Amino acid sequence: MSVDLLDALDKEILDAIQKEIPLVPEPFKVMAKNLGTTEEELMARLEKMKGDSIRQISAICDTKALGYKSSLVAARIAPDKLDEMAVKIFNSHPGITHNYKRNHDFNLWFTIALPPNSRFGLEKTVEILGELSNVESIRILPTLKLFKIGVQLDVKKEAEANTKSAPTYTEEMRQAAIDLGITDKDIKVIIELQKDLPIVSRPFDEWAKNAGMTTEELLNHAKVLVDRGQMRRFSAVLNHRKAGFRANGMGVWNVPAEQAEEIGMKMGSFRAVSHCYLRPTYPDWKYSIFTMVHGRDKEECESILQAIEDETGITDRITLYSTKEYKKTRVSYFTPEIYEWENEMAAKLGLDK
């Protein structure tokens, strides 16, 4: 469904469900009351938009707070081999969740997450993927400092490019969550909450049953995960293009090291910036701060990045636009697929000998 076909209530719903789905037994009843409609009407509209404007409704966890190792990775692959390698090699890894072709010599950009007991670990896994796809260069770009994380698309188009907002999740919150560690009970709850929420009046009942808990126990523990920062929120992820945001620009900036902290905080304060990170540099990659923006078109993305440039005075930047989406999904935590991939790869490469 095109965003042009959404009415005012649809857009109110899309804005609301990005922020939070209430962790209560009947969440749609609570949301409907807040939106001034009925539970039946809300659920009917959600059903209509699900799989279209709405990609998924589930827990949004902090990967690192759950003990996972994750990183953005950039690869340079011969253009005539890019599509084949992106699909055949990189998409086949269960831990790769976002995989895009972008307009740069480093033409393949993906995110990868691995469980704490991965047999290969991050560096070896990326090395294997690089060798299998015959990359010309591959660079691991982990987060050195988190300035902001959290996509909040302005469906109703109420904010200007330079509107500011305080980050809701910080590096300090992430580190505190990492330090807490996780328990078997946490894992049991996360396995259920990461599923796509069914649009029924009491959607958490079945998950609670699967976890061997009452619904109240499941939801109370979910709130504990949020309080700890291991789950950032329970909410919807929108299909950006179907919601009217047809361009995503990854603005990357060459920032002097001594200014990185100050500039990163400023850049992350822009409401239109969904992700802002400090990452390492290499001899063939000089950009250290990454800002992700989503716009209705490239012009809107550029206006946001220009506003950031005007405020910070940092002018050495480029914008990487995704020109092809190879894969976009969510991390599946504590499920067997990654271990199966690693066992298969170890056998294939003779690493078990």
GICORLIN-V494955 format. One line per field, one symbol per residue. ss: DSSP state (A for helix, B for strand, O for the rest). Layout:
ss->???
//
This chain:
ss->OOAAAOOAAAAAAAAAAAAOOOOOOOAAAAAAAAAOOOAAAAAAAAAAABOOOBBBBBBBBOOAAAOOBBBBBBBBOOAAAAAAAAAAAAOOOOOBBBBBBBOOOOOBBBBBBBOOOOOOAAAAAAAAAAAAAOOOBBBBBOBBBBBBBOOOOOOOOOOOOOOBOOOOOOAAAAAAAAAAOOOAAAAAAAAAAOOOOOOOOOOOAAAAAAAOOOAAAAAAAAAAAAAAOOBBBBBBBBOOOOOOOOBBBBBBBOOOAAAAAAAAAAAAOBOOBBBBBBBOOBOOBOOOBBBBBBBOOAAAAAAAAAAAAAAAOOOOBBBBBBBBBBBBOOOOOOOOAAAAAAAAAAAAAOOOO
//
